[in-house]
């Protein structure tokens, strides 16, 4: 498995996506491992909050096209992050693509290096950001999402902050992160859990209402001809047939 689980340090446990060769793509094994690690952190009285970070130049490139996760398992992972009774904080120093943005949106707080970049690349391989829209749509600016999801364009950290996909960015990501973790350490655990429950209620309503429909949409799109052509073109490093 390509996940490193670090023991709690002053109440903060760190989960590190640790597969630079695959750009930390969300494989079936990684999704399972992350879900299990988050479940364990949620049950550990010694854990006040979780930091989700990465090695290599990419936080996550989205679904692993060679070993894609079951859409239901990906939904379960995203819901686990949102519903965990402890805050989950993303720490990003590299690039984020497609499903990786779903992870960021599911987290309660996301901080990033100013050099990080972002893109909803699904349309460029013939699918849609269906499952990841569950945490993304309730938390991000609709006008900005319309452009970024429909075009697949790359955008920078400043735009990600402006649109609500991340919380803050700076030249030194750990300097940005430090007061966040200090604040979480100073908060009462029970108060943190109840406050998170208030803040995530609308997001969880979206999961409960739309998850089944969007899971079915994801499965249908990935089985369609456009996705086969798009994924083949991506792996062969060429433009898909529909590019004008």
N, C-alpha and C positions, 0 to 999 in steps of 0.2 A: 504494500500500500504506500502511496506517496503522500503521507500525512505524518507530521511530527507533532506529538502532544507533549508540551512542556509542563512540569509540575507547577502548581501555583507559587507565585512570588508576591508576597504581601497581598494575597487575595486575588491576584490576576493570573489566570491560566492562559497560555498562548497556544493556539493551534496554527501550525505552519504548513501551508500547501508547499510541497517539497518535491516537485518534478519539473525542473527547468527544461529538460529535453522535450516535454510535451506542452510546455508553456502552461503548466498546471491546469490542463484541460480536465473537465469534469467527467471522469470515467465512472463506470458503474461501481468500481471498488472505492474510488475516492468519495463518491456520494454516500455510500454505506458507511465508510470510516468516519466521515465528518458527522453524520447523523448520530452514530454511536458515541463519538467523543463529546458532542454537545449534550447528549442525554446524560452522560456521566458527570459532566460539569454542572448540569442543572441540579443533580442530586447531591453534590459535594458541598457540605456546609462550609468548607474552607475556601470556596470559590466565591468571590464577590462579583466578578465580571469576566468575560472572555474576550481576548484579542484574537482576531482572525487575520493572519498575515501570510507572507509568501517568501520563497527564495526565487532568485532569477529575475529577469527583466519584465516578467508578466505576472500580474496577480492571478488572473485566470483568463484563458482564451475562450471560455464557454464549453459547450458539450464536446467531449472527445469523439470525433467522427469515426474513429476506429473501434471504439468501445463505448458507445453512447449509453448513458443511464436510462433506465425505464422512466418515462415521464412522471409516473406516479411516485417513484422514489425521489425525483428531483423536487416535486411539489412538497413531499413530506419533509425534505431537508429545509426548503425555504420556510415552510410553516414552523418547523422546529426552531429556527433562528428567531422568527417573529414572536413565537409563543413562549420561548424559554423564559423562566421567571428571573433571569439575570441578564443585565445588559450585554450585548455583543457589539464589539467595536472593531471595525475594519481598519487595518493599517496597510496602506497601499504605497509602494515605491516605484511601481512599474505600470504596465499597460493593462487595460481591462476591456474585454470584448464580449459581446453577446451574453451568454449565460452568466459570465462573471459579474455583469451589471445587476443581475438578479440577486446574487449574493450580497452585493453592496447595498442594494435597496432594502433587503431583508434585515440588515444590521441596524441597530438603533442609532449608531454614530459611525461615520466613516471619515477618516482623515487621510490625506494623501500628499505625496510630494508634488511640488509645482510642475515637475516635468512629466507627470503621468498623463496618459492619453486614454480616450474612451471611444467606443463605437458599438452601435447596435448593428452587427453585420449580418443578421439573419436573412434579410431580403436578398443579400448578394449571393447566398448559397441556396436560394429557392424555398426558404421557410419563413416563419414569422416569430416574433418574440412573444409567443403565446403564454407559456407557463410563467416566464419571468415577469410578465406584465402584472401578475398577482400582487407582488410587493411594489413594483415600479409605478404603476398608474396612480395609486393613492398618495404617492409621496413626491412626485415630480411634476414640473410645470407642463401642462398639456400642449401648449404651442411649441415648446422646445422639443418635446417628445415626438410631435408630428413630423418635424423636420428630421430629427436624428433617426427615428425608426423607419421612416419611409425612404430615406436616401442611403443609410448606412455610412454616412460621413464620419470621419474622425473628428473629435473635438477635444479641447484641452481641459485642464483642471479647473481653471477659472469658470469655464462654461458649466462644468459639472457641479460646481458649487452654486452657481446662479440658478441652475435648474432644480436643485434639491437632491441630486443623485449622490453627492457627498456633502459632508458637513463643513469641512475646512481644508485648506491646502496651504503649504508653505515650503520654503527651501529646505528646511530641516523637519522632516515628518515627525521625528521623535520629540522635538521641541513643541510642535503642535499637539502631540498626543499627551505630553506630560501633565498639563492642567486637567485634561479630561480624566485621566486615571486617578489623579489626586482627588478630584471631586467625587469619583465613584467610591474611592476608599473612605471618604469622609461621610458617606451616606449610610443610613441605617438599612440593613438588608431587607427587612420587611417593607420599608417605605419604598425602596428601589423596585421591589417586585410589584407593589400596587401601582406605583407611578408608571412603570412600563405597561402594566395591564391597561391603564387608562389611555396611554399614548398609542397602543397598537390595536385597540378595539376595532377601529374602522378597517384596518388592513386585514385583520382576521375575518371580518364580515365578508370581505371580498373573496378570501380563500373559500369560506364556507359556501358562498353563493356560486362562484364561477369555476372552482378547481376542476370539477368533473368535465365540464364542457371544454375547457382549455387543454386539459390532458388529452381528450379525444382529438381535438384539433391538431395538437402537436403530433400525435401518432399518425394521423391522416396525412399531414404535410410531409413528414419524413418518409412516408411510403410512396409519395407521388413522384412523377417523372422529373419535375423541376428540381426536387431535392437530390435525386440521383445524379442529375447532370451537374448541379451546383457543387455537390460534395466531391464528385469525380474531378471537376475542374479545379477545385481548391487543392486537392491532393496532388494533382498534376501541374500545379502552378501555372494555370492558363485561365483566360476569360471563359465563362460559360457561354453557351451558344446564343443566349438571348441578348448579350451585350451589343448595343448598337454603335 
